[in-house]
């Protein structure tokens, strides 16, 4: 990395006042007069006093806040953030976020808020550079442990993009031509998500600090360089909720890059585990499909085959990911979703894979809670009337998949979410045959493994079923987990046997 000036950020001239708080960050001081030539430099913690020299004093690189006295000349005011001790320790332990409540002081200068801010602890020691989001509760997202200007940041962005894409190239082949190329903080690129669906790449900017022309140009250039050997179109697609929270600008209606600029690709068929799925850049949840479940789709089919499961139910099927993988090995498959639009895509996906499926899928538009409540009540009623062995035979399903949307989008929502998980799993447990399989998922990082397993365990007690955990699974390999950032571990999948 090239050497950079002591502070790369724009400043405004401001004369010091005796009663004014210290500026958060030291700037290069003005040339001292002959009477000040022997003034001391600030001393870093544990350091020694430097020998006086007749030169402009320069703050120690390890100290971000210089001493200021009335004898010093006019000093420039800089931009930057001072954060609490608690937040500083969190960053030193590997986390990348600073919340608004952890900022002690903030200087952003005049004009538009900067995309980048230097960050220091409450003693003034430099912690690095962060993307700045003035409207977000996650105000700072660290991108470096050093001071960076825009040019250095864009160079770092380019290098990290190449690294992230290079790590995933081995995942792409004839069977699978879709994956997550960049997974935000897990790839040291906070707020940036990039997904590939065959010849279409979708870029999501989830932080105000990334909402710049330089970021878009850099992403487009690297993607064209590394993937442009084949037909490729790169689109920016915002998350509407994040766009509102972060105050992001509206994306261009034109692609960021296309090898066919006159006819940019916006729809395609991509492949996961040998199955084909439709993708339309102008519709769908997230960036279009749930790539994080790719390896869990394959695992579900493998477990179903090993247990000779025939009647299977996919709850919250979305566009048929689990259902279609299971239809390769099971004779009767039902997929439930509340969205008619999603089920229409699922039907098109089924048709695209007709030759590889041994059964047709029965798609049902319904609220999962209401439908399962009705079905499970019928099973309980039949069991109470039949009694004995007939009770067990009345349970019709060999395997049930539960893959609901995130029930807990904040820590405060966890309690209610766990009630929802318990209810959904309770209904499913009552509908399974002895020895049947339950594949149950949560996609909220606020819900821990202990939380999810506790909800399933409580449901088992109420359903009077014995549940054995066979396997714990997470997101696919292209969604890596950063150990010091627990938020990157969000998807949890339990595969259980029910007796």
C-alpha positions as CSV (number, residue, x, y, z in Angstrom):
1,X,0.0,0.0,0.0
2,X,1.4,3.4,-1.0
3,X,2.4,5.9,1.7
4,X,-0.2,8.4,2.5
5,X,-0.1,11.9,4.1
6,X,-0.8,12.1,7.8
7,X,-4.4,13.0,7.2
8,X,-6.1,12.7,3.8
9,X,-9.3,14.4,4.7
10,X,-10.6,17.9,3.8
11,X,-10.3,20.5,6.5
12,X,-11.5,24.0,7.3
13,X,-9.4,26.7,9.0
14,X,-10.4,27.5,12.5
15,X,-8.6,29.4,15.2
16,X,-8.3,27.6,18.6
17,X,-10.0,28.9,21.7
18,X,-9.0,28.2,25.3
19,X,-12.5,27.0,26.2
20,X,-13.0,24.9,23.0
21,X,-12.8,21.1,23.3
22,X,-9.8,19.5,21.7
23,X,-10.2,18.6,18.0
24,X,-10.7,14.8,17.7
25,X,-7.8,14.2,15.4
26,X,-4.3,15.8,15.0
27,X,-3.4,17.5,11.8
28,X,0.0,18.5,10.6
29,X,0.8,21.7,12.5
30,X,1.7,25.0,10.8
31,X,5.4,25.9,10.7
32,X,6.3,27.2,14.2
33,X,7.9,30.6,14.9
34,X,11.5,30.7,16.1
35,X,10.2,31.1,19.6
36,X,8.3,27.8,19.3
37,X,11.0,25.9,17.4
38,X,11.9,24.0,20.6
39,X,8.4,23.0,21.5
40,X,7.9,19.3,22.4
41,X,6.1,16.8,20.3
42,X,3.3,14.9,21.9
43,X,4.5,11.8,23.6
44,X,2.9,8.4,22.8
45,X,2.0,6.1,25.8
46,X,5.2,4.5,27.0
47,X,7.4,6.6,24.7
48,X,10.3,8.9,25.3
49,X,10.4,12.7,24.9
50,X,12.0,13.4,21.4
51,X,15.0,15.7,21.1
52,X,13.9,19.2,20.2
53,X,14.5,20.0,16.5
54,X,14.0,23.3,14.7
55,X,11.3,21.8,12.5
56,X,7.5,21.6,12.3
57,X,6.3,19.3,15.1
58,X,4.5,16.2,13.9
59,X,2.2,14.1,16.1
60,X,3.2,10.5,16.8
61,X,1.5,8.1,14.4
62,X,0.1,6.2,17.3
63,X,-1.5,9.2,18.9
64,X,-4.6,10.7,17.2
65,X,-5.1,13.6,19.5
66,X,-2.4,16.2,19.9
67,X,-2.0,18.5,22.9
68,X,-3.2,22.1,22.2
69,X,-2.1,25.2,24.1
70,X,-2.7,28.8,23.7
71,X,0.9,29.2,22.5
72,X,0.4,27.1,19.4
73,X,-0.5,28.6,16.1
74,X,-3.9,28.3,14.4
75,X,-4.7,24.6,13.8
76,X,-6.9,23.0,11.2
77,X,-10.1,21.2,12.3
78,X,-10.4,17.7,10.9
79,X,-13.1,15.1,10.3
80,X,-13.2,12.0,12.4
81,X,-15.0,10.0,15.1
82,X,-14.0,9.3,18.7
83,X,-15.7,6.2,20.1
84,X,-16.3,4.7,23.6
85,X,-14.0,2.3,25.3
86,X,-16.5,-0.4,24.9
87,X,-16.7,0.1,21.1
88,X,-12.9,0.3,20.9
89,X,-12.5,-3.0,22.6
90,X,-15.1,-4.6,20.3
91,X,-13.1,-3.4,17.3
92,X,-9.8,-4.6,18.7
93,X,-11.4,-8.0,19.2
94,X,-12.2,-8.2,15.5
95,X,-15.7,-6.7,15.1
96,X,-16.3,-4.2,12.4
97,X,-19.3,-2.1,13.5
98,X,-19.6,1.0,15.6
99,X,-23.2,1.9,16.7
100,X,-24.4,5.5,16.9
101,X,-24.7,5.1,20.7
102,X,-21.0,4.4,21.0
103,X,-19.8,7.6,19.4
104,X,-18.5,10.2,21.8
105,X,-17.8,12.9,19.3
106,X,-18.0,13.3,15.6
107,X,-16.6,15.8,13.2
108,X,-17.7,15.6,9.5
109,X,-16.7,19.0,8.3
110,X,-18.9,21.2,6.1
111,X,-20.8,20.2,3.1
112,X,-21.9,16.6,2.3
113,X,-21.1,14.0,4.9
114,X,-17.9,12.1,3.9
115,X,-18.0,8.5,2.8
116,X,-15.0,7.7,4.9
117,X,-14.1,8.7,8.4
118,X,-11.0,8.0,10.5
119,X,-11.9,6.4,13.8
120,X,-10.1,6.7,17.2
121,X,-10.6,5.5,20.7
122,X,-11.5,7.9,23.5
123,X,-7.8,8.6,24.1
124,X,-7.2,9.6,20.5
125,X,-5.4,6.5,19.4
126,X,-6.1,5.7,15.7
127,X,-8.2,2.5,15.2
128,X,-8.6,2.8,11.4
129,X,-10.9,4.1,8.7
130,X,-14.6,3.3,8.4
131,X,-17.5,3.8,6.0
132,X,-19.8,6.4,7.4
133,X,-23.6,6.1,7.5
134,X,-25.1,9.2,9.2
135,X,-28.7,7.9,9.2
136,X,-28.0,4.3,10.3
137,X,-27.8,2.8,13.8
138,X,-24.6,1.1,12.5
139,X,-22.9,4.5,11.9
140,X,-19.4,3.2,11.2
141,X,-18.2,0.1,9.4
142,X,-14.5,-0.5,9.6
143,X,-12.6,-1.1,6.3
144,X,-9.0,-0.7,7.5
145,X,-6.9,-0.5,10.6
146,X,-5.0,2.4,8.9
147,X,-5.8,5.9,7.7
148,X,-7.1,5.8,4.1
149,X,-8.1,8.4,1.6
150,X,-10.5,7.7,-1.2
151,X,-7.9,6.6,-3.7
152,X,-6.4,4.1,-1.2
153,X,-9.8,2.8,-0.3
154,X,-10.8,2.2,-3.9
155,X,-7.6,0.3,-4.5
156,X,-8.3,-1.8,-1.4
157,X,-11.9,-2.4,-2.6
158,X,-10.5,-3.6,-5.9
159,X,-8.0,-5.9,-4.3
160,X,-10.6,-7.4,-1.9
161,X,-13.1,-7.9,-4.7
162,X,-10.6,-9.9,-6.7
163,X,-9.8,-12.0,-3.6
164,X,-13.4,-12.7,-2.8
165,X,-14.3,-13.7,-6.4
166,X,-11.1,-15.8,-6.7
167,X,-12.1,-17.8,-3.5
168,X,-15.4,-18.9,-5.1
169,X,-14.4,-19.7,-8.6
170,X,-14.0,-23.4,-7.7
171,X,-17.7,-23.5,-6.8
172,X,-18.8,-22.7,-10.3
173,X,-19.1,-25.5,-12.8
174,X,-21.6,-27.1,-15.2
175,X,-23.8,-28.2,-12.3
176,X,-23.8,-24.9,-10.4
177,X,-23.2,-21.5,-12.1
178,X,-24.7,-19.3,-9.4
179,X,-23.2,-18.3,-6.0
180,X,-22.5,-15.3,-3.7
181,X,-19.3,-13.7,-4.9
182,X,-19.1,-11.2,-2.1
183,X,-20.6,-11.6,1.4
184,X,-20.2,-8.2,3.0
185,X,-18.2,-8.2,6.3
186,X,-17.2,-11.9,5.8
187,X,-15.1,-10.7,2.8
188,X,-13.8,-7.5,4.6
189,X,-16.2,-5.5,2.4
190,X,-18.9,-4.2,4.9
191,X,-22.2,-3.4,3.2
192,X,-21.4,-4.9,-0.1
193,X,-23.1,-8.1,-1.5
194,X,-22.6,-9.5,-4.9
195,X,-24.5,-12.5,-6.3
196,X,-24.0,-14.3,-9.6
197,X,-26.8,-16.0,-11.5
198,X,-25.3,-17.5,-14.7
199,X,-24.6,-14.5,-16.9
200,X,-26.2,-11.9,-14.5
201,X,-24.4,-10.4,-11.5
202,X,-26.4,-8.3,-9.0
203,X,-24.6,-5.8,-6.8
204,X,-26.2,-4.5,-3.5
205,X,-24.8,-1.5,-1.7
206,X,-26.1,-1.6,1.9
207,X,-24.1,1.3,3.4
208,X,-24.3,5.0,2.7
209,X,-20.5,5.1,2.6
210,X,-20.6,2.9,-0.5
211,X,-23.1,5.1,-2.3
212,X,-20.5,6.7,-4.5
213,X,-19.6,6.7,-8.2
214,X,-16.1,5.4,-7.4
215,X,-17.5,2.3,-5.6
216,X,-19.8,1.5,-8.6
217,X,-17.1,2.0,-11.2
218,X,-14.6,-0.1,-9.2
219,X,-17.1,-3.0,-8.8
220,X,-18.0,-2.9,-12.5
221,X,-14.4,-2.8,-13.6
222,X,-13.3,-5.8,-11.4
223,X,-16.4,-7.9,-12.3
224,X,-15.8,-7.2,-16.0
225,X,-12.1,-8.1,-15.6
226,X,-12.7,-11.4,-13.8
227,X,-16.0,-12.6,-15.3
228,X,-16.3,-10.7,-18.6
229,X,-14.9,-13.5,-20.7
230,X,-18.4,-14.8,-21.1
231,X,-21.7,-12.9,-21.7
232,X,-22.2,-10.8,-18.5
233,X,-24.5,-8.1,-17.3
234,X,-23.9,-6.4,-14.0
235,X,-26.9,-4.7,-12.3
236,X,-27.2,-2.7,-9.1
237,X,-30.3,-3.7,-7.1
238,X,-31.0,-2.0,-3.8
239,X,-32.8,-3.6,-0.8
240,X,-35.8,-1.2,-0.5
241,X,-35.8,-1.3,3.4
242,X,-32.0,-0.8,3.6
243,X,-32.2,2.0,1.0
244,X,-34.7,3.9,3.2
245,X,-32.8,3.3,6.4
246,X,-29.4,4.3,5.0
247,X,-30.7,7.2,2.8
248,X,-29.2,5.7,-0.3
249,X,-29.7,7.3,-3.7
250,X,-31.8,5.6,-6.4
251,X,-29.8,3.2,-8.6
252,X,-29.5,3.7,-12.3
253,X,-32.0,1.9,-14.5
254,X,-29.1,1.0,-16.8
255,X,-26.7,-1.8,-15.9
256,X,-23.3,-1.0,-14.4
257,X,-21.7,-3.1,-17.1
258,X,-22.7,-5.4,-20.0
259,X,-20.8,-7.3,-22.6
260,X,-23.9,-6.6,-24.7
261,X,-24.8,-3.0,-23.9
262,X,-27.5,-2.7,-26.6
263,X,-29.3,-5.8,-25.2
264,X,-28.4,-6.2,-21.5
265,X,-29.5,-9.5,-20.0
266,X,-32.2,-9.1,-17.2
267,X,-33.6,-12.7,-17.2
268,X,-31.8,-16.0,-17.3
269,X,-31.8,-19.7,-16.2
270,X,-29.2,-20.5,-13.6
271,X,-28.2,-23.9,-12.2
272,X,-27.9,-25.2,-8.6
273,X,-26.8,-28.8,-8.0
274,X,-27.8,-29.7,-11.6
275,X,-31.3,-28.2,-11.4
276,X,-32.4,-25.1,-13.3
277,X,-34.0,-22.0,-11.8
278,X,-35.5,-18.9,-13.4
279,X,-34.1,-15.5,-12.4
280,X,-35.4,-12.1,-13.2
281,X,-33.4,-9.1,-12.0
282,X,-36.5,-7.0,-11.6
283,X,-38.3,-9.3,-9.1
284,X,-37.7,-11.6,-6.2
285,X,-36.6,-11.4,-2.6
286,X,-33.1,-10.3,-1.6
287,X,-31.0,-10.3,-4.8
288,X,-33.3,-12.9,-6.4
289,X,-32.9,-16.4,-4.8
290,X,-31.7,-18.2,-1.7
291,X,-28.2,-19.2,-2.7
292,X,-27.3,-19.7,1.0
293,X,-29.4,-22.9,1.1
294,X,-27.7,-24.6,-1.9
295,X,-25.9,-27.3,0.0
296,X,-28.8,-27.8,2.4
297,X,-31.0,-28.5,-0.7
298,X,-28.7,-31.3,-1.7
299,X,-28.4,-32.6,1.9
300,X,-32.2,-32.8,2.2
301,X,-32.4,-34.9,-1.0
302,X,-29.7,-37.1,0.3
303,X,-31.4,-37.7,3.6
304,X,-34.7,-38.3,1.9
305,X,-33.1,-40.9,-0.4
306,X,-31.3,-42.7,2.4
307,X,-34.6,-43.0,4.4
308,X,-36.7,-43.9,1.4
309,X,-39.0,-40.9,2.1
310,X,-41.9,-40.7,-0.3
311,X,-44.4,-38.1,1.0
312,X,-42.7,-34.9,1.8
313,X,-43.8,-31.3,2.6
314,X,-41.8,-28.1,1.9
315,X,-43.2,-25.3,4.0
316,X,-42.4,-21.7,2.9
317,X,-41.0,-23.1,-0.4
318,X,-40.5,-19.7,-2.0
319,X,-39.5,-20.7,-5.6
320,X,-39.3,-24.4,-4.9
321,X,-35.7,-24.9,-3.8
322,X,-36.2,-27.7,-1.4
323,X,-39.3,-29.1,-3.1
324,X,-37.6,-29.6,-6.5
325,X,-34.5,-31.2,-5.0
326,X,-36.8,-33.6,-3.1
327,X,-38.9,-34.3,-6.2
328,X,-35.8,-36.0,-7.7
329,X,-36.1,-38.8,-5.1
330,X,-39.6,-38.7,-3.6
331,X,-42.9,-39.8,-5.2
332,X,-45.2,-37.2,-3.6
333,X,-44.0,-33.6,-2.9
334,X,-46.1,-30.6,-1.7
335,X,-44.8,-27.0,-1.6
336,X,-46.5,-24.3,0.5
337,X,-46.0,-20.6,0.2
338,X,-48.1,-17.5,0.9
339,X,-46.9,-15.7,-2.2
340,X,-48.7,-16.5,-5.5
341,X,-45.9,-14.8,-7.5
342,X,-43.3,-17.0,-5.9
343,X,-45.3,-20.2,-6.6
344,X,-45.7,-19.1,-10.2
345,X,-41.9,-19.0,-10.5
346,X,-41.8,-22.4,-8.7
347,X,-44.1,-23.9,-11.3
348,X,-41.9,-22.6,-14.1
349,X,-38.8,-24.0,-12.3
350,X,-40.6,-27.4,-12.1
351,X,-41.3,-27.3,-15.8
352,X,-37.6,-26.5,-16.6
353,X,-36.5,-29.6,-14.7
354,X,-39.3,-32.0,-15.8
355,X,-36.9,-34.6,-17.1
356,X,-35.0,-34.8,-13.8
357,X,-38.0,-35.2,-11.5
358,X,-39.7,-38.4,-10.6
359,X,-42.9,-36.7,-9.3
360,X,-45.0,-33.6,-9.9
361,X,-45.1,-31.0,-7.1
362,X,-48.4,-29.9,-5.6
363,X,-48.0,-26.2,-5.1
364,X,-50.3,-24.7,-2.4
365,X,-50.9,-21.0,-1.8
366,X,-51.6,-20.6,1.9
367,X,-50.5,-19.2,5.2
368,X,-48.2,-21.8,6.7
369,X,-49.4,-21.3,10.3
370,X,-53.0,-21.6,9.4
371,X,-52.6,-24.5,7.1
372,X,-50.4,-26.6,9.4
373,X,-52.7,-25.8,12.3
374,X,-55.6,-27.2,10.4
375,X,-53.8,-30.3,9.1
376,X,-52.2,-31.1,12.4
377,X,-55.5,-30.8,14.3
378,X,-57.0,-33.3,11.9
379,X,-54.2,-35.7,12.7
380,X,-54.7,-35.3,16.4
381,X,-58.4,-35.8,16.0
382,X,-57.9,-39.0,14.0
383,X,-55.4,-40.3,16.5
384,X,-57.8,-39.7,19.4
385,X,-60.6,-41.5,17.6
386,X,-58.5,-44.4,16.2
387,X,-56.3,-45.1,19.2
388,X,-53.3,-47.4,19.5
389,X,-51.4,-48.3,16.4
390,X,-53.8,-46.5,14.1
391,X,-52.7,-43.2,15.8
392,X,-49.2,-43.5,14.4
393,X,-50.4,-44.7,11.0
394,X,-52.6,-41.6,10.7
395,X,-49.5,-39.3,10.5
396,X,-49.0,-38.9,6.7
397,X,-45.6,-37.3,6.1
398,X,-42.2,-38.9,5.8
399,X,-40.3,-35.6,5.8
400,X,-41.2,-32.0,6.4
401,X,-39.0,-29.0,5.7
402,X,-39.6,-25.7,7.5
403,X,-37.8,-22.7,6.0
404,X,-39.7,-19.6,7.1
405,X,-38.5,-16.0,6.6
406,X,-36.6,-14.3,9.4
407,X,-38.9,-14.0,12.4
408,X,-36.5,-11.9,14.4
409,X,-35.0,-8.8,12.7
410,X,-33.9,-7.3,16.0
411,X,-32.9,-8.6,19.4
412,X,-36.2,-7.3,20.8
413,X,-38.1,-9.5,18.4
414,X,-36.4,-12.8,19.6
415,X,-39.0,-13.7,22.2
416,X,-41.9,-13.5,19.8
417,X,-39.9,-15.2,17.1
418,X,-39.2,-18.2,19.3
419,X,-43.0,-18.6,19.9
420,X,-43.4,-18.6,16.2
421,X,-40.7,-21.3,15.7
422,X,-42.2,-23.4,18.4
423,X,-45.7,-23.2,17.0
424,X,-44.5,-24.1,13.5
425,X,-42.4,-27.0,14.6
426,X,-45.1,-28.3,17.0
427,X,-47.5,-28.5,14.0
428,X,-44.9,-30.3,11.9
429,X,-44.0,-32.8,14.6
430,X,-47.6,-33.8,15.0
431,X,-47.8,-34.6,11.2
432,X,-44.7,-36.8,10.9
433,X,-44.7,-40.5,10.8
434,X,-42.5,-42.4,13.4
435,X,-38.9,-42.3,12.1
436,X,-39.8,-39.3,9.9
437,X,-37.4,-36.4,9.2
438,X,-37.8,-32.8,10.3
439,X,-35.6,-30.3,8.5
440,X,-36.1,-27.0,10.3
441,X,-34.4,-23.7,9.6
442,X,-33.9,-20.1,10.9
443,X,-32.3,-17.3,9.0
444,X,-32.0,-14.7,11.8
445,X,-28.6,-14.2,13.4
446,X,-30.5,-12.9,16.5
447,X,-31.8,-16.5,17.0
448,X,-28.9,-18.6,18.3
449,X,-28.4,-22.4,17.9
450,X,-29.5,-22.7,21.5
451,X,-32.6,-20.7,20.9
452,X,-33.6,-22.7,17.9
453,X,-32.9,-26.1,19.4
454,X,-34.8,-25.0,22.6
455,X,-37.8,-24.1,20.5
456,X,-37.8,-27.4,18.7
457,X,-37.3,-29.2,22.0
458,X,-40.2,-27.4,23.6
459,X,-42.4,-28.3,20.6
460,X,-41.3,-31.9,20.9
461,X,-42.5,-32.0,24.6
462,X,-45.9,-30.5,23.7
463,X,-46.3,-32.9,20.7
464,X,-45.2,-35.9,22.9
465,X,-42.6,-36.8,20.3
466,X,-39.0,-37.9,20.7
467,X,-36.7,-35.8,18.5
468,X,-33.1,-36.8,17.8
469,X,-30.7,-34.3,16.2
470,X,-28.9,-35.9,13.2
471,X,-27.1,-32.9,11.8
472,X,-26.5,-29.2,12.2
473,X,-26.0,-27.3,9.0
474,X,-25.4,-23.6,8.2
475,X,-25.2,-21.5,5.0
476,X,-23.4,-22.7,1.9
477,X,-19.6,-22.3,1.5
478,X,-20.0,-19.0,-0.4
479,X,-21.5,-17.4,2.7
480,X,-18.4,-17.7,5.1
481,X,-18.6,-17.1,8.8
482,X,-16.3,-14.5,10.4
483,X,-15.6,-15.9,13.9
484,X,-15.2,-12.4,15.4
485,X,-18.4,-11.1,13.8
486,X,-21.2,-13.4,15.0
487,X,-23.7,-11.6,12.7
488,X,-22.2,-13.5,9.7
489,X,-23.6,-16.7,11.1
490,X,-27.3,-16.3,10.5
491,X,-28.6,-19.4,8.8
492,X,-29.2,-22.4,11.0
493,X,-30.5,-25.8,9.7
494,X,-31.4,-28.7,12.0
495,X,-32.0,-32.2,10.5
496,X,-33.9,-34.3,13.1
497,X,-35.4,-37.8,13.3
498,X,-38.9,-37.8,14.9
499,X,-40.2,-40.9,16.8
